Amino acid sequence: MVDEDPFSELYNAGWLLAHERQIAFGERIGDASWEMDVEKGILVFGGRLQTRAGVFATWARGDSSLLWGWANEGLPASARGPALALRDYGEKSGIRVLEQRKWQLDEEDAFGVCLAAAGMLDEIMSLYRAPHEGGFAYLAIVDENLRLGPPEAARIARVVLEGVAQGLIGPAIAVPKYLKARGFNVVRSDDAFVRASHRELPLIEINFDEQSPVTVQIGGRRFDPDSHEVDETDVGRSPAGAVVRLLLDNVPELARAPLEVVALSRDPGRCTLVAVASTIPSVDATDALAELEATGMATVCEYLPNEEVSLIPWGSDFLQRVVASFDGGVVNLVCDDESQEVVVVIEDESYDQVVGERLLAVAGLFPEWTFFAARASGFSPDAPDDVSRSSAAQATNRRLLRWERGA
């Protein structure tokens, strides 16, 4: 950890927000390889994800020095945009460490300082630590497509708990700043406690009294350093198998006869579809689901705010499964067993909603098939093959999280 002076102001101002950005970005790129065109400011991961980026700072192993990108005259001007924005911010805010061109820091502290600095700039979505022969280049990602989505309860808890545990921040200063940056209204704040509200989340209360372990409570859910929920990262973005466990914990009827969860598909932030089959031939899954208590599902929905969660009765007939998965709006289905393609014909008035909110998740329940959606007004039952694949909406698996029993 760096000394409290002069870097504490930097950490308190930006580290928590930057840490959340790093978590989200790490989920996107994994361990993909990287390459950068410095002149063009283009950073590519794994040959597939292309982003806009600039050189924020560099760290030299030889003399353990951190050099801000704005002071690196060896870089083209096109690569120094984020670093120049940082210098301007430092001048306006009076944060002296941003105006000094070079610092003697070990590698861990250098990255921490850069991370905290990046967290203060709205135009920086994440920071990538790119290794090279002489040390590291810290690359600032400035691609709007990678901006953080709405805050999610478990992710907020994880960020706060990890920030306090690492001892990099003063919680009484840093936590309210972070919550405000994520759209919360801080209604109470003192040296040991923060209470904040958000229009789309339950009330959040954070206790960081030095005499007891730090805790985060959001609605009726309590998070602490030993909470398995935080270890699962974020329920809102967690592996689909973790969401299945969430369902079984809160709706125990799904874990015993005659019901069984057999598959789950998520389009995070939009829709979660849970396929539920009957284990008893004489019991229809639709009838059994109708008898479920609503309380447990309401709790699950609190964990996945702004996301529709639907239980799909999973019978033996393929076409019935598809129709049930869409929950209305479907007027026709055309299936090609040879190419394993499904054209879903949707009422015109429901088309935008179905395609925007449900098509991708439905496709995840049928991973062997490719789904297309067509408007009813442009579909001819006499010539279904005339549906233009290029103009129809196609469900791709770009953001999908899937789970299958036994997988």
Secondary structure as a PSIPRED ss2 file (coil, helix, strand):
# PSIPRED VFORMAT (PSIPRED V4.0)

   1 M C   1.000  0.000  0.000
   2 V C   1.000  0.000  0.000
   3 D C   1.000  0.000  0.000
   4 E H   0.000  1.000  0.000
   5 D H   0.000  1.000  0.000
   6 P H   0.000  1.000  0.000
   7 F H   0.000  1.000  0.000
   8 S H   0.000  1.000  0.000
   9 E H   0.000  1.000  0.000
  10 L H   0.000  1.000  0.000
  11 Y H   0.000  1.000  0.000
  12 N H   0.000  1.000  0.000
  13 A H   0.000  1.000  0.000
  14 G H   0.000  1.000  0.000
  15 W H   0.000  1.000  0.000
  16 L H   0.000  1.000  0.000
  17 L H   0.000  1.000  0.000
  18 A H   0.000  1.000  0.000
  19 H H   0.000  1.000  0.000
  20 E H   0.000  1.000  0.000
  21 R H   0.000  1.000  0.000
  22 Q H   0.000  1.000  0.000
  23 I H   0.000  1.000  0.000
  24 A H   0.000  1.000  0.000
  25 F H   0.000  1.000  0.000
  26 G H   0.000  1.000  0.000
  27 E H   0.000  1.000  0.000
  28 R H   0.000  1.000  0.000
  29 I H   0.000  1.000  0.000
  30 G C   1.000  0.000  0.000
  31 D C   1.000  0.000  0.000
  32 A C   1.000  0.000  0.000
  33 S C   1.000  0.000  0.000
  34 W E   0.000  0.000  1.000
  35 E E   0.000  0.000  1.000
  36 M E   0.000  0.000  1.000
  37 D E   0.000  0.000  1.000
  38 V C   1.000  0.000  0.000
  39 E C   1.000  0.000  0.000
  40 K C   1.000  0.000  0.000
  41 G C   1.000  0.000  0.000
  42 I E   0.000  0.000  1.000
  43 L E   0.000  0.000  1.000
  44 V E   0.000  0.000  1.000
  45 F E   0.000  0.000  1.000
  46 G C   1.000  0.000  0.000
  47 G C   1.000  0.000  0.000
  48 R C   1.000  0.000  0.000
  49 L E   0.000  0.000  1.000
  50 Q E   0.000  0.000  1.000
  51 T E   0.000  0.000  1.000
  52 R E   0.000  0.000  1.000
  53 A E   0.000  0.000  1.000
  54 G E   0.000  0.000  1.000
  55 V E   0.000  0.000  1.000
  56 F E   0.000  0.000  1.000
  57 A E   0.000  0.000  1.000
  58 T E   0.000  0.000  1.000
  59 W E   0.000  0.000  1.000
  60 A E   0.000  0.000  1.000
  61 R C   1.000  0.000  0.000
  62 G C   1.000  0.000  0.000
  63 D C   1.000  0.000  0.000
  64 S C   1.000  0.000  0.000
  65 S E   0.000  0.000  1.000
  66 L E   0.000  0.000  1.000
  67 L E   0.000  0.000  1.000
  68 W E   0.000  0.000  1.000
  69 G H   0.000  1.000  0.000
  70 W H   0.000  1.000  0.000
  71 A H   0.000  1.000  0.000
  72 N C   1.000  0.000  0.000
  73 E C   1.000  0.000  0.000
  74 G C   1.000  0.000  0.000
  75 L C   1.000  0.000  0.000
  76 P C   1.000  0.000  0.000
  77 A H   0.000  1.000  0.000
  78 S H   0.000  1.000  0.000
  79 A H   0.000  1.000  0.000
  80 R C   1.000  0.000  0.000
  81 G H   0.000  1.000  0.000
  82 P H   0.000  1.000  0.000
  83 A H   0.000  1.000  0.000
  84 L H   0.000  1.000  0.000
  85 A H   0.000  1.000  0.000
  86 L H   0.000  1.000  0.000
  87 R H   0.000  1.000  0.000
  88 D H   0.000  1.000  0.000
  89 Y H   0.000  1.000  0.000
  90 G H   0.000  1.000  0.000
  91 E H   0.000  1.000  0.000
  92 K H   0.000  1.000  0.000
  93 S H   0.000  1.000  0.000
  94 G C   1.000  0.000  0.000
  95 I C   1.000  0.000  0.000
  96 R H   0.000  1.000  0.000
  97 V H   0.000  1.000  0.000
  98 L H   0.000  1.000  0.000
  99 E C   1.000  0.000  0.000
 100 Q C   1.000  0.000  0.000
 101 R C   1.000  0.000  0.000
 102 K E   0.000  0.000  1.000
 103 W E   0.000  0.000  1.000
 104 Q E   0.000  0.000  1.000
 105 L C   1.000  0.000  0.000
 106 D C   1.000  0.000  0.000
 107 E H   0.000  1.000  0.000
 108 E H   0.000  1.000  0.000
 109 D H   0.000  1.000  0.000
 110 A H   0.000  1.000  0.000
 111 F H   0.000  1.000  0.000
 112 G H   0.000  1.000  0.000
 113 V H   0.000  1.000  0.000
 114 C H   0.000  1.000  0.000
 115 L H   0.000  1.000  0.000
 116 A H   0.000  1.000  0.000
 117 A H   0.000  1.000  0.000
 118 A H   0.000  1.000  0.000
 119 G C   1.000  0.000  0.000
 120 M C   1.000  0.000  0.000
 121 L C   1.000  0.000  0.000
 122 D C   1.000  0.000  0.000
 123 E C   1.000  0.000  0.000
 124 I C   1.000  0.000  0.000
 125 M C   1.000  0.000  0.000
 126 S E   0.000  0.000  1.000
 127 L E   0.000  0.000  1.000
 128 Y E   0.000  0.000  1.000
 129 R E   0.000  0.000  1.000
 130 A E   0.000  0.000  1.000
 131 P E   0.000  0.000  1.000
 132 H E   0.000  0.000  1.000
 133 E C   1.000  0.000  0.000
 134 G C   1.000  0.000  0.000
 135 G E   0.000  0.000  1.000
 136 F E   0.000  0.000  1.000
 137 A E   0.000  0.000  1.000
 138 Y E   0.000  0.000  1.000
 139 L E   0.000  0.000  1.000
 140 A E   0.000  0.000  1.000
 141 I E   0.000  0.000  1.000
 142 V C   1.000  0.000  0.000
 143 D C   1.000  0.000  0.000
 144 E H   0.000  1.000  0.000
 145 N H   0.000  1.000  0.000
 146 L H   0.000  1.000  0.000
 147 R C   1.000  0.000  0.000
 148 L C   1.000  0.000  0.000
 149 G C   1.000  0.000  0.000
 150 P C   1.000  0.000  0.000
 151 P C   1.000  0.000  0.000
 152 E C   1.000  0.000  0.000
 153 A H   0.000  1.000  0.000
 154 A H   0.000  1.000  0.000
 155 R H   0.000  1.000  0.000
 156 I H   0.000  1.000  0.000
 157 A H   0.000  1.000  0.000
 158 R H   0.000  1.000  0.000
 159 V H   0.000  1.000  0.000
 160 V H   0.000  1.000  0.000
 161 L H   0.000  1.000  0.000
 162 E H   0.000  1.000  0.000
 163 G H   0.000  1.000  0.000
 164 V H   0.000  1.000  0.000
 165 A H   0.000  1.000  0.000
 166 Q C   1.000  0.000  0.000
 167 G C   1.000  0.000  0.000
 168 L C   1.000  0.000  0.000
 169 I C   1.000  0.000  0.000
 170 G C   1.000  0.000  0.000
 171 P H   0.000  1.000  0.000
 172 A H   0.000  1.000  0.000
 173 I H   0.000  1.000  0.000
 174 A H   0.000  1.000  0.000
 175 V H   0.000  1.000  0.000
 176 P H   0.000  1.000  0.000
 177 K H   0.000  1.000  0.000
 178 Y H   0.000  1.000  0.000
 179 L H   0.000  1.000  0.000
 180 K H   0.000  1.000  0.000
 181 A H   0.000  1.000  0.000
 182 R C   1.000  0.000  0.000
 183 G C   1.000  0.000  0.000
 184 F C   1.000  0.000  0.000
 185 N E   0.000  0.000  1.000
 186 V E   0.000  0.000  1.000
 187 V E   0.000  0.000  1.000
 188 R E   0.000  0.000  1.000
 189 S E   0.000  0.000  1.000
 190 D C   1.000  0.000  0.000
 191 D C   1.000  0.000  0.000
 192 A C   1.000  0.000  0.000
 193 F E   0.000  0.000  1.000
 194 V E   0.000  0.000  1.000
 195 R E   0.000  0.000  1.000
 196 A E   0.000  0.000  1.000
 197 S E   0.000  0.000  1.000
 198 H E   0.000  0.000  1.000
 199 R C   1.000  0.000  0.000
 200 E C   1.000  0.000  0.000
 201 L E   0.000  0.000  1.000
 202 P E   0.000  0.000  1.000
 203 L E   0.000  0.000  1.000
 204 I E   0.000  0.000  1.000
 205 E E   0.000  0.000  1.000
 206 I E   0.000  0.000  1.000
 207 N E   0.000  0.000  1.000
 208 F C   1.000  0.000  0.000
 209 D C   1.000  0.000  0.000
 210 E C   1.000  0.000  0.000
 211 Q C   1.000  0.000  0.000
 212 S C   1.000  0.000  0.000
 213 P C   1.000  0.000  0.000
 214 V C   1.000  0.000  0.000
 215 T E   0.000  0.000  1.000
 216 V E   0.000  0.000  1.000
 217 Q E   0.000  0.000  1.000
 218 I E   0.000  0.000  1.000
 219 G C   1.000  0.000  0.000
 220 G C   1.000  0.000  0.000
 221 R E   0.000  0.000  1.000
 222 R E   0.000  0.000  1.000
 223 F E   0.000  0.000  1.000
 224 D C   1.000  0.000  0.000
 225 P C   1.000  0.000  0.000
 226 D C   1.000  0.000  0.000
 227 S C   1.000  0.000  0.000
 228 H H   0.000  1.000  0.000
 229 E H   0.000  1.000  0.000
 230 V H   0.000  1.000  0.000
 231 D H   0.000  1.000  0.000
 232 E C   1.000  0.000  0.000
 233 T C   1.000  0.000  0.000
 234 D C   1.000  0.000  0.000
 235 V H   0.000  1.000  0.000
 236 G H   0.000  1.000  0.000
 237 R H   0.000  1.000  0.000
 238 S C   1.000  0.000  0.000
 239 P C   1.000  0.000  0.000
 240 A H   0.000  1.000  0.000
 241 G H   0.000  1.000  0.000
 242 A H   0.000  1.000  0.000
 243 V H   0.000  1.000  0.000
 244 V H   0.000  1.000  0.000
 245 R H   0.000  1.000  0.000
 246 L H   0.000  1.000  0.000
 247 L H   0.000  1.000  0.000
 248 L H   0.000  1.000  0.000
 249 D H   0.000  1.000  0.000
 250 N H   0.000  1.000  0.000
 251 V C   1.000  0.000  0.000
 252 P H   0.000  1.000  0.000
 253 E H   0.000  1.000  0.000
 254 L H   0.000  1.000  0.000
 255 A H   0.000  1.000  0.000
 256 R C   1.000  0.000  0.000
 257 A C   1.000  0.000  0.000
 258 P C   1.000  0.000  0.000
 259 L E   0.000  0.000  1.000
 260 E E   0.000  0.000  1.000
 261 V E   0.000  0.000  1.000
 262 V E   0.000  0.000  1.000
 263 A E   0.000  0.000  1.000
 264 L E   0.000  0.000  1.000
 265 S E   0.000  0.000  1.000
 266 R E   0.000  0.000  1.000
 267 D E   0.000  0.000  1.000
 268 P C   1.000  0.000  0.000
 269 G C   1.000  0.000  0.000
 270 R C   1.000  0.000  0.000
 271 C E   0.000  0.000  1.000
 272 T E   0.000  0.000  1.000
 273 L E   0.000  0.000  1.000
 274 V E   0.000  0.000  1.000
 275 A E   0.000  0.000  1.000
 276 V E   0.000  0.000  1.000
 277 A E   0.000  0.000  1.000
 278 S E   0.000  0.000  1.000
 279 T C   1.000  0.000  0.000
 280 I C   1.000  0.000  0.000
 281 P C   1.000  0.000  0.000
 282 S C   1.000  0.000  0.000
 283 V C   1.000  0.000  0.000
 284 D C   1.000  0.000  0.000
 285 A H   0.000  1.000  0.000
 286 T H   0.000  1.000  0.000
 287 D H   0.000  1.000  0.000
 288 A H   0.000  1.000  0.000
 289 L H   0.000  1.000  0.000
 290 A H   0.000  1.000  0.000
 291 E C   1.000  0.000  0.000
 292 L C   1.000  0.000  0.000
 293 E C   1.000  0.000  0.000
 294 A H   0.000  1.000  0.000
 295 T H   0.000  1.000  0.000
 296 G H   0.000  1.000  0.000
 297 M H   0.000  1.000  0.000
 298 A H   0.000  1.000  0.000
 299 T H   0.000  1.000  0.000
 300 V H   0.000  1.000  0.000
 301 C H   0.000  1.000  0.000
 302 E H   0.000  1.000  0.000
 303 Y H   0.000  1.000  0.000
 304 L C   1.000  0.000  0.000
 305 P C   1.000  0.000  0.000
 306 N C   1.000  0.000  0.000
 307 E C   1.000  0.000  0.000
 308 E E   0.000  0.000  1.000
 309 V E   0.000  0.000  1.000
 310 S E   0.000  0.000  1.000
 311 L E   0.000  0.000  1.000
 312 I E   0.000  0.000  1.000
 313 P E   0.000  0.000  1.000
 314 W C   1.000  0.000  0.000
 315 G C   1.000  0.000  0.000
 316 S C   1.000  0.000  0.000
 317 D C   1.000  0.000  0.000
 318 F H   0.000  1.000  0.000
 319 L H   0.000  1.000  0.000
 320 Q H   0.000  1.000  0.000
 321 R H   0.000  1.000  0.000
 322 V H   0.000  1.000  0.000
 323 V H   0.000  1.000  0.000
 324 A H   0.000  1.000  0.000
 325 S H   0.000  1.000  0.000
 326 F H   0.000  1.000  0.000
 327 D C   1.000  0.000  0.000
 328 G C   1.000  0.000  0.000
 329 G C   1.000  0.000  0.000
 330 V E   0.000  0.000  1.000
 331 V E   0.000  0.000  1.000
 332 N E   0.000  0.000  1.000
 333 L E   0.000  0.000  1.000
 334 V E   0.000  0.000  1.000
 335 C E   0.000  0.000  1.000
 336 D E   0.000  0.000  1.000
 337 D C   1.000  0.000  0.000
 338 E C   1.000  0.000  0.000
 339 S C   1.000  0.000  0.000
 340 Q C   1.000  0.000  0.000
 341 E E   0.000  0.000  1.000
 342 V E   0.000  0.000  1.000
 343 V E   0.000  0.000  1.000
 344 V E   0.000  0.000  1.000
 345 V E   0.000  0.000  1.000
 346 I E   0.000  0.000  1.000
 347 E C   1.000  0.000  0.000
 348 D H   0.000  1.000  0.000
 349 E H   0.000  1.000  0.000
 350 S H   0.000  1.000  0.000
 351 Y H   0.000  1.000  0.000
 352 D H   0.000  1.000  0.000
 353 Q H   0.000  1.000  0.000
 354 V H   0.000  1.000  0.000
 355 V H   0.000  1.000  0.000
 356 G H   0.000  1.000  0.000
 357 E H   0.000  1.000  0.000
 358 R C   1.000  0.000  0.000
 359 L H   0.000  1.000  0.000
 360 L H   0.000  1.000  0.000
 361 A H   0.000  1.000  0.000
 362 V H   0.000  1.000  0.000
 363 A H   0.000  1.000  0.000
 364 G H   0.000  1.000  0.000
 365 L H   0.000  1.000  0.000
 366 F C   1.000  0.000  0.000
 367 P C   1.000  0.000  0.000
 368 E C   1.000  0.000  0.000
 369 W C   1.000  0.000  0.000
 370 T E   0.000  0.000  1.000
 371 F E   0.000  0.000  1.000
 372 F E   0.000  0.000  1.000
 373 A E   0.000  0.000  1.000
 374 A E   0.000  0.000  1.000
 375 R E   0.000  0.000  1.000
 376 A H   0.000  1.000  0.000
 377 S H   0.000  1.000  0.000
 378 G H   0.000  1.000  0.000
 379 F C   1.000  0.000  0.000
 380 S C   1.000  0.000  0.000
 381 P C   1.000  0.000  0.000
 382 D C   1.000  0.000  0.000
 383 A C   1.000  0.000  0.000
 384 P H   0.000  1.000  0.000
 385 D H   0.000  1.000  0.000
 386 D H   0.000  1.000  0.000
 387 V C   1.000  0.000  0.000
 388 S C   1.000  0.000  0.000
 389 R C   1.000  0.000  0.000
 390 S C   1.000  0.000  0.000
 391 S C   1.000  0.000  0.000
 392 A C   1.000  0.000  0.000
 393 A E   0.000  0.000  1.000
 394 Q E   0.000  0.000  1.000
 395 A C   1.000  0.000  0.000
 396 T C   1.000  0.000  0.000
 397 N C   1.000  0.000  0.000
 398 R C   1.000  0.000  0.000
 399 R C   1.000  0.000  0.000
 400 L C   1.000  0.000  0.000
 401 L E   0.000  0.000  1.000
 402 R E   0.000  0.000  1.000
 403 W E   0.000  0.000  1.000
 404 E E   0.000  0.000  1.000
 405 R C   1.000  0.000  0.000
 406 G C   1.000  0.000  0.000
 407 A C   1.000  0.000  0.000
